[in-house]
Amino acid sequence: MELNTLYDIAEKENIKIYNWQIEDVNGMYLNYHDINAIALNYDNLGTYIDEKCTLAEELGHYYMDALYPAYCTDKVLIDKQEYRARKWSYNILIPFEKLCKAISYRIQYSL
């Protein structure tokens, strides 16, 4: 999936995207009183791939309702919600069918 497609998804879902310098974080999904936003730290995002992966994960928080408070200290909750968001991003960035095709291709040409 292309980066522009991810931005189109955010726009379609009415998720505002902001450039925000967040210390030690590439991105953050925010939901406050049914207002959805994604903050991306463009200064930390070194490449197109970094931006695409970060945006996909933050959209994963939205789609999977994988939320936790900004000052949460419950590591189990944080890990669970981050896993759910990343899982969504992996599926959107690399659809299962394409993954199977790549594995099949790799097996076929490695023998």
C-alpha positions in Angstrom: 0.0 0.0 0.0 1.3 3.4 -0.9 1.8 6.2 1.6 -0.7 8.5 -0.1 -3.3 5.8 0.2 -2.8 5.8 4.0 -3.3 9.6 4.1 -6.4 9.1 2.0 -7.7 6.6 4.5 -7.1 9.1 7.3 -8.9 11.8 5.4 -11.9 9.5 4.6 -12.2 8.6 8.3 -11.9 12.3 9.2 -8.7 11.8 11.2 -6.6 15.0 11.2 -2.9 14.6 10.9 -0.5 17.0 12.7 3.2 17.6 12.7 4.1 17.4 16.3 7.5 17.1 18.0 6.9 14.4 20.5 9.9 13.4 22.5 11.1 9.8 21.8 8.0 9.0 19.8 7.5 8.8 16.0 3.7 9.0 16.1 0.7 9.0 18.4 -3.1 8.4 17.8 -5.3 10.6 19.8 -9.0 10.3 20.5 -10.6 13.1 22.6 -14.4 13.5 22.8 -14.8 11.6 19.5 -12.2 13.9 17.8 -9.6 11.7 16.1 -6.1 12.9 15.3 -2.7 11.5 14.5 0.4 13.3 15.6 3.5 12.5 13.5 6.9 13.6 14.5 8.2 14.3 11.0 11.6 15.3 12.4 12.1 11.7 13.7 10.8 10.0 10.6 13.9 9.5 8.6 12.5 7.8 5.5 9.4 7.3 3.4 9.2 3.7 4.9 9.4 5.1 8.5 6.6 7.5 7.7 4.4 4.8 6.0 4.9 2.2 8.9 4.3 4.8 11.6 1.1 6.1 9.9 -0.2 2.6 9.3 0.4 1.7 13.0 -1.4 4.8 14.2 -4.3 4.1 11.9 -4.3 0.6 13.4 -5.0 2.2 16.8 -8.0 3.8 15.3 -9.4 0.8 13.5 -8.7 -1.7 16.3 -9.8 0.7 19.0 -6.4 0.0 20.6 -6.3 2.9 23.0 -4.7 3.6 26.3 -4.2 6.8 28.3 -1.2 8.9 27.3 0.3 8.6 30.8 -0.5 4.9 31.2 2.0 2.9 33.2 0.3 -0.5 32.7 2.9 -2.2 30.5 0.6 -5.2 29.9 -2.2 -2.9 28.5 0.3 -0.9 26.5 1.8 -4.0 24.9 -1.6 -5.5 24.2 -2.8 -2.3 22.4 0.4 -1.8 20.5 0.3 -5.4 19.3 -3.3 -4.9 18.1 -2.4 -1.7 16.2 0.8 -3.3 14.7 -1.1 -6.4 13.6 -3.6 -4.2 11.7 -0.7 -2.3 10.1 1.0 -5.5 9.0 -2.2 -6.7 7.4 -2.8 -3.5 5.5 0.8 -3.0 4.4 1.3 -6.7 3.4 -2.0 -8.4 2.6 -2.0 -12.1 3.4 -2.3 -13.1 -0.3 0.8 -11.2 -1.2 2.7 -12.6 1.8 1.7 -16.2 0.7 2.8 -15.4 -2.9 6.1 -14.1 -1.7 6.7 -17.1 0.5 5.8 -19.4 -2.4 8.1 -17.6 -4.7 10.9 -17.7 -2.2 10.5 -21.5 -1.7 10.2 -22.2 -5.4 13.4 -20.3 -6.3 15.5 -21.3 -3.3 15.4 -25.0 -4.1 
